[in-house]
């Protein structure tokens, strides 16, 4: 046998050993064999794919993608490699790229259940829930022993409050894999909805001790465990679990932000503060004379403040009025307008926005509102987006006649609540994954709001969340007077309004309960676990008139 033939035979034997290890579900051995083969200079797509798999487990997703690229050059039609590329994009928070990869794998192998499942996860992230459900159902039908799509379907049912179906899918998944993360989480969520917090916490504790998980699954498990501990009144343990969950989320977000060079929310706000602190007020106080846009609202209200300040509750109250329509935290301001804050154009350039350009952007705003399913013509339109506080100069330039409802709540409750709830990870709300940075962001946003009130000409009403809870009618009547609309008794039925509407913010469950006082002073429950933020928030606690202890 020639040296080349012997070498080829050795390569083939190694690949056969790797495939046998995979078939035996011995991934540790398969990865070790692949790494050894690559170290010897053997190039084969399965070896690169396995090395990438280990890099993915180590959360080194960019390196994994490089390795998968090498595998793909050797075998451009390897559906397993293309599927792995989709998995890495998913874990990097790139659902569009992930979807393209999974669909590429399916063009090669239309009956590849892993790619159908990955496609479902990407579609869910992109907001196509019917498409996601169909993809997961197809994956489960193709491979009845594949637990992951069943777990994903259980998780979707939990979100849709179909607990019977969630339990059914979770039970099927757990029969195949008793530690399948999504199924365990779904079953725990069902138990918690039934009030069985202790069994749910025990189930989650077993999962956390028994299985290594991706950062996102780990974050979900820890967060749900924290919710169970909170319900069991084990508050300091709960806060430690919330912090651990958010540390996992932050690790995922930071990889994506570092790769794209995105500016973190706290840094953004501090930079804008530096710009506006010295900006001449007369430039911003000049109200542009803008013609009405076609079909715009009769009156226009922006509901802003800071997340977890009671904005969802107030929005549902306002949406219950027969003359009002509301939109819940959708991107209504043109992204190119926000480039004045994030990009190279600079906030200073926004001050010089021409009336023609402002009118064009107003028209685009109302087109966007309609595309989101709301018809504002002839109505009072409420655009609820708490962190539009940061972008108030854009509102002032485009909608100088708008009414601004600014929601306040005890800053300590706000920041602690932000850490406890899950948000979609943009650069602003990703700061909520660290308690100290969440408090610093709150401080910066409130500072910006004070500066804006000095520099901008806007009609602002300060709404105190606790006032709504303590004396609903008086506070809502004052808000109606500010907007210029008669009070309606229908506004008392806001909980029914919330049940009819598809409320997707973290406050949805609480709002559907109606008014309750349990959220007031909640920060005190967590003792020393929240002591680090109290000095940061103390100036605002005093300024807003809340009790210091």
Beta strands, then each sheet from edge to edge (+ up, - down):
strand 1: 299-304
strand 2: 324-328
strand 3: 380-384
strand 4: 403-408
strand 5: 459-464
sheet 1: 2+ 3+ 1+ 4+ 5+
end
